[in-house]
Amino acid sequence: MGREKHTACESKQHFSHPHILKLINPAESATLTCNACEKTNITNKPNFYGCNSCQYFLHENCLNVPRFLDHSSHPSHHLTLLPLPTYSSRSYTCDACGSNGNGFSFSCARCNFDIHMHCALSPQTAVLSQHHLHELKLIFESPFDDENTDFVCDLCQDKVDLNNWLYYCADCDFGAHIKCASPDPSPTSQQRRNNVNANWAVEMINSVSDDHDRLVAAQIESQIAARSRQAMLDLW
């Protein structure tokens, strides 16, 4: 007798909702938004569970996130997973990325410390081989002694709030917002990052003046063309 093939459970219970959450048909789940991470399910992966009568839906991996978390960004207290913000505004500002949230958060009520669930689960290091040679480390406070230091994300070129988390290489003073450094397979995001690289290289090309630097510029242009061709292949 052959081994039975493993299939996803048809229903699950979650502390955030009083009703049983049932496995959603993949064709239907593509149009839904997860109440936990506030993201859609465009790729139909992972599985989606929900209560249709309440229009309440959770990705399977969000559903399985632990209720409590000890995080190095907040060593004094453990963090509790909350399904809704506890503030009167019904929203919170994430202490990791600085953006607002209405879904699940890991929170410390004593300290009014709140972070998105997906920010809390960010890896401690990031490898951005197309952008930087070294591994980036996730840091939770400014790497600079001067509080007035301005720092620009090396991926999106927007200013970084140094009160928020940052992926950073101290050796090269290279850093990026966690939302920019986090994996994002969408073509739009990938193209945006490729455009950032191209714009940075074009600035270098325009700044050269002598013959030697123009030779270097030609090499950079060749690299841009090769990278653009690869980016288009990746999008297809």
C-alpha positions in Angstrom: 0.0 0.0 0.0 1.4 3.3 -1.0 2.0 6.2 1.3 -0.8 8.7 1.5 -0.1 12.1 -0.1 0.0 14.9 2.4 -2.7 17.6 1.8 -3.4 20.8 3.5 -5.9 20.7 6.4 -9.4 21.8 5.2 -10.0 24.0 8.3 -8.1 25.6 11.1 -8.8 27.6 14.3 -7.0 30.8 15.1 -7.1 32.9 18.2 -7.8 36.1 16.2 -11.2 34.9 15.0 -14.1 33.2 16.7 -15.1 31.0 13.7 -13.3 28.1 12.0 -11.2 29.2 9.1 -11.6 27.0 6.0 -9.1 26.4 3.2 -9.9 28.8 0.3 -9.9 27.7 -3.3 -6.7 28.9 -5.0 -8.7 30.6 -7.8 -10.7 32.6 -5.2 -7.7 33.5 -2.9 -5.9 35.5 -5.6 -8.3 38.4 -5.1 -8.2 38.4 -1.3 -6.1 40.3 1.3 -4.6 38.7 4.4 -5.9 40.4 7.6 -2.6 39.7 9.3 0.1 41.0 6.9 -2.3 43.1 4.8 -0.9 41.6 1.6 -2.6 39.9 -1.3 -2.2 36.4 -2.5 -1.4 37.0 -6.1 0.8 33.9 -6.5 -1.7 31.6 -4.7 1.1 30.5 -2.4 1.0 29.8 0.4 -2.4 28.4 1.2 -5.1 30.8 2.2 -7.6 30.2 5.0 -10.7 32.3 5.8 -14.2 32.9 7.0 -16.3 34.0 4.1 -19.2 35.2 6.2 -16.9 37.6 8.0 -14.6 38.3 5.1 -11.6 37.4 7.3 -8.7 35.7 5.7 -5.1 34.6 6.6 -2.2 33.2 4.7 -1.2 29.9 6.2 2.2 31.1 7.2 0.7 34.1 8.9 -1.8 31.8 10.7 1.1 29.8 12.1 3.2 32.7 13.5 3.8 32.2 17.2 1.8 34.2 19.8 4.9 35.4 21.6 8.3 36.5 20.5 11.6 37.4 22.1 13.3 39.9 19.8 16.8 41.4 20.0 15.4 44.8 19.1 13.5 44.9 22.3 15.3 42.7 24.8 13.6 44.1 28.0 10.3 42.4 27.4 8.8 39.7 25.1 6.5 40.8 22.3 2.9 39.7 22.0 1.2 39.1 18.7 -1.9 41.3 18.5 -4.6 40.8 15.8 -5.7 44.5 16.0 -4.1 47.7 17.1 -5.0 48.7 20.7 -4.9 52.4 20.0 -8.0 54.6 19.6 -6.9 55.4 16.0 -7.2 51.6 15.2 -3.7 51.8 13.6 -0.1 51.9 14.8 3.2 53.2 13.5 5.8 50.4 13.0 8.9 51.0 15.1 10.9 49.0 12.5 10.0 50.5 9.2 8.2 53.6 10.2 5.0 53.0 8.1 1.5 52.6 9.5 -0.3 49.3 10.0 -3.8 48.1 10.6 -3.2 44.4 10.7 -1.3 42.1 13.1 1.6 43.4 15.1 4.1 42.2 17.6 3.8 44.6 20.5 4.9 45.5 24.0 2.1 47.3 25.9 4.5 48.5 28.6 6.7 50.4 26.1 4.2 51.3 23.3 6.5 49.3 21.0 4.8 48.0 17.9 6.2 46.3 14.8 4.7 44.7 11.7 4.6 41.0 11.9 6.6 40.7 8.7 9.2 43.2 10.0 9.6 41.2 13.2 10.4 38.1 11.2 13.0 39.9 9.0 16.2 37.9 8.7 19.2 39.2 10.7 21.3 39.5 7.5 20.6 40.2 3.9 22.6 39.4 0.7 22.0 41.8 -2.2 24.5 40.4 -4.7 23.3 42.7 -7.5 23.8 45.8 -5.4 26.6 45.1 -2.9 29.5 42.7 -2.4 29.1 42.2 1.4 26.4 40.8 3.6 24.3 43.5 5.2 23.4 43.3 8.9 20.1 44.2 10.3 20.6 47.0 12.9 18.0 48.6 15.2 19.5 52.0 15.8 21.6 54.6 14.0 25.2 53.5 13.3 26.3 57.1 13.6 27.3 59.0 16.7 26.0 62.3 15.3 22.2 62.5 15.7 22.0 65.0 12.8 23.6 62.7 10.3 21.6 62.3 7.1 21.6 59.0 5.4 20.2 58.0 2.0 19.0 54.4 1.2 21.5 53.0 -1.4 18.6 51.2 -3.2 15.8 53.6 -3.5 17.8 56.9 -2.9 15.2 58.1 -0.4 16.2 59.5 3.0 16.4 56.9 5.8 14.8 57.7 9.2 17.7 56.5 11.5 15.2 55.8 14.3 14.0 52.9 12.2 15.8 49.6 11.4 18.3 49.4 8.6 20.2 46.8 6.7 23.8 48.1 6.8 27.4 47.3 5.9 29.7 49.3 8.2 32.8 48.6 6.2 31.3 50.4 3.1 28.8 52.7 4.7 26.2 51.0 2.5 22.6 50.7 3.8 19.0 50.2 2.8 15.5 50.4 4.2 14.3 47.0 5.4 11.4 47.2 2.9 13.9 47.8 0.1 16.3 45.0 1.1 13.6 42.5 1.9 12.9 39.9 -0.9 10.2 41.0 -3.3 9.6 38.9 -6.4 7.3 41.3 -8.1 8.5 42.6 -11.5 7.7 46.2 -10.6 9.9 46.0 -7.5 12.7 44.3 -9.4 12.5 46.9 -12.2 12.6 49.7 -9.7 15.8 48.4 -8.2 17.4 47.9 -11.6 16.5 51.5 -12.5 18.1 52.7 -9.3 21.3 50.9 -10.3 21.2 52.3 -13.8 20.6 55.9 -12.5 23.5 55.6 -10.1 25.8 54.4 -12.9 24.7 57.1 -15.3 25.6 59.7 -12.7 29.1 58.2 -12.5 29.4 58.3 -16.3 28.4 62.0 -16.5 30.9 63.0 -13.9 34.0 61.7 -15.7 36.2 64.2 -17.6 39.6 62.7 -18.7 40.3 59.9 -21.2 41.0 57.3 -18.5 37.7 57.9 -16.8 35.9 57.8 -20.1 37.3 54.3 -20.6 36.0 53.3 -17.2 32.7 54.9 -18.2 32.5 52.8 -21.3 33.0 49.7 -19.2 30.2 50.8 -16.8 27.9 51.4 -19.8 28.6 47.9 -20.9 27.8 46.5 -17.5 24.5 48.5 -17.5 23.5 47.0 -20.8 24.3 43.5 -19.6 22.3 44.0 -16.4 19.4 45.5 -18.3 19.3 42.5 -20.6 19.3 40.2 -17.6 16.6 42.2 -15.9 14.3 41.9 -18.9 15.0 38.1 -19.0 14.1 37.9 -15.3 10.9 39.8 -15.8 9.8 37.3 -18.5 
